[in-house]
Amino acid sequence: MTSFSRRTLLQATAAIAASPVLMQAKAAYAAAAYHFVRIEGLAEQAVGEIVLKELYRRADMDITITAMPGRRALQEAASGNKDGETLRVYALGENKPSLIRLETPLSSLQTVAFSKKGADISLSSKEDLANYRNIMVKGVLHTEAITKGINGVQSATDASSMFKMVKVGRADLALTSGFDGLVWVERLGYGNDIEVVNPVLNDQPLYHYVHESKRGVLDVLEPLAASLEASGELNEIRSSAEQAFLSEL
């Protein structure tokens, strides 16, 4: 983005944020407390929680986030039992019409494979996954999507179990996000046993979703998120969140 277009976008989003209608909406929604869910046991989801709390804090809104298994989290959010999902891929909004997407992505993830060091693995694209025994964490949409049509994909309840299956030779490839995988390899002490397999299989943005009954919240969040993205501050928030998470390992 050129300096002119960046400046223009910043001015426009600032004007929207200061509009009387938006100020009234912000005051109305600030009076409520919101309860979101995220997938448990995944590093990028924990980082996403930090980012989302900061976004809502800047909007003067109070939120709570509960971690749970991926499929249960989706069910809770889509049914309206909870107010939405912290971070999910774009396709979620296409498949679950009750969940409304914040159009500015708050993060991104790279889907990659991890194998035992020294294993005879050759990947040039996601289609090559069919040649190996794959394992993924149940309920994680980006790995479910990349293994669609591949037979015999194993599911683990969490990332720890997934990597242990690769380490003991019961699976060839653990499929997850690059950031999450590196965190778990470090956390489990598998640095001498497990490695990333190139190339990156997919790279996609992550979006915040709210239940349709709370769609008005997005009127407040969208101009704020767009302004933070245009200024580069959203990237700074993400980087700080990653460092905060890594410092606690």
N, C-alpha and C positions, 0 to 999 in steps of 0.2 A: 504494500500500500504506500502511495506517495505521501510526502509530508502534507500536501494540500488536502488530499482526500482523508487522511487520518485526522487532520485538524477539523475539517468539515464534519466528519462523523462525530468527533468529540463534542463539537458545539451543538450538533443536532440532538445527541443523546442527553446532553446536559439540559437543553431546553425542554425536552420531554420530561425529564426527571423533575424539573421545577414547575411543571404545569399544575394549575389548581386541581384539575380532575385527578391527576395522579397523586397529588398530595392528600386528597380526600380518601382515595383508595388505600394509600399507604397507612393512613391513620386507622381506617376500618380494620384492615387485616393485621395490623400490629397488636390489636387488642386480643387476638386469638393465639393459641399455642398449637403447633403442628407436630405430628408424630410420623416420621418417615422410617423406612426400613432400608437395609443394605445387605449384601451377601456377606456372610461371616467367613473369616479365615482367609480373605484375599487382601493383599497389601494395597492394591490400587483402590479398593473399596474403603479401606481405612483412611487412606489419603484423601479420597473423595469426601469422606465425612468431615474432615478438617476444612476442606475448601467450601463445602456447602454451608457449614456452620458460620464461616466467615461471611459468606454472601448474605445469609439471612440476618446476621448481626448488623451488617451495614444497611439492611432494609428495616432495621428496628423490629425484627420479628423473632419470636422465641421458638426454637425447634428442639425436638428430641429425636435421636436416631437409634434404632434397635437393629443389631446384627442377627441374622438367622439364615438357615439354608436357602439357597437360591430359589428353588421352586416355591417354598413356603413364603418367602419374601414377595415374590411376584403375585401369588394368590392373595396375600394380605393387602397389597397395594391395589391390585386390579379390582378387588371386591369392594374397596372403600373402607375396609376395617382399619387400614392405615392411610395416611394422607398422600403417600406416593413413594417412589424409589429414589435413592440418593443418586446413583449413576448407573445408566444402562446404555446399550448400543441403540442406534437409530431404529433398527428393525423392530424393537419392542413396541414403539408407538404405532407401527403399521399393523402389528398383530394383536395389540390390545387397545381397542378404541376407547376404553374407559380411562386410559392413562394419557395425559396431555404433556407434550414435550416442551421444555424450555429451549427455544431455538438456538441460543448461543451455547455451543458445547463448553463444558467446564473442564474437560480433561480428554485424554485419548489413551488407547492401549494398542500394543503390538502383540499379536498372537504368534507365539513361537513354540518350538519343540525343544525339549531337554532329553538327553540320553545319557547312558553310562559312558564315561570317558573311554575312548578306544573302540567303541562299538562300530560295527560296519554299517553306518547309516549314510544314505545318499538322498538328499532332498533338493529338488530344484523348484518345486511348486507344491501346493497343497494336495494335488492329485497323487503325489508320491506317498502320501500317508497311508494309502491303501495297501502298501507293501509291508507294513509293520503293525505290531501290536500296540495300539494306542490306548491311553488312559487319560481321563479328564475328570474334573470335579463336577459332580451332578448339579444341574440347574444353572450352569454358566452359559449364557446364550452365545457368546462369541466362539467358544469351542464346540458347542453343539452345532452351530452353523457350519463351521469349517470341516466337521466330520460327517455332515449329512450325506447319506448314501454309502458310507463306509461301513462294512460289516464288522461285528465283533469288537466295537469300541467299549472299553471297560469304563465304569463310573466309580469314582471314589467319593466318600462323604466329605473329605477335606483335602487340602493341598499336602499336608504331612503324609497322609496315607498314600496319596498318589505318587509322591517321590520315593517313598519306601518301596513301592511295587517295582519301580524302575531299578532302584538300587539292588534289590534281591533278584532281579532278572525275570520277574513275572509280567513285565511290560517293557516294550522297547522305547516308547516315546511318551513323555508327560507333556500334555498340551495345556498351556496357560499363557498369561501375559508375561512379557519379558521382565517387567519390574517385579511382579509378584514372584515369578520363578527364582530370580536372583536372590530375593529376600529369603525365600524358603530354603534355598540351597545353603545360604549363610547360616540361617537359624538352626538348621538340622545338622550342621557340620559336615555337609556333603561336598565341600569344595574340591576334594581330591577324587570324588567319585562321579559327579554329575556335571555335565557341561551343556551349553546352549548349542543347538544345531542351526546353522544358517541355511537358507535365508529366512527373514521375517515372512511369515505366512499371510498375514493380513495386518493392516494398520487402519484404525477407525476411531472417530471421535466418540466421546461419551457424553450423554445428556442427562439432565435432571428431569424427572417426571412427577407430575402431581395428578391425583385423582380428579376426574372431571368435576366433582362437587366442589373442588378447591381451585378451579381454573382461574379465578380472579386474582389469585396470588401472582400469577405470571405477568399481569399488567404492571405490577410493581417490580418484579425481578428482571424482566426482559430488558428495559432500558438501563438498569444498573449493570447487568452482566455484559451488555453490549458496550457500555462505556469502559468497563474494566478491561475488556478484551481489546478495544481500540487503543487504549493507553498503554497496554503491555503489563498492566498491574495484575491482571488475572494470571498471567504466566508467573509473575513473582510470587503470588499467593500459592500457586501449585508447587513451585520450587521450595518455598518455605515449609509447606505441608509435608513434602517428601523428606526434607531434612529433619523435621520434627519427628516423623515416624521412624526414620532410620536411627535417630539418636536414642531411641528407646529399645532397640534390639539388644 
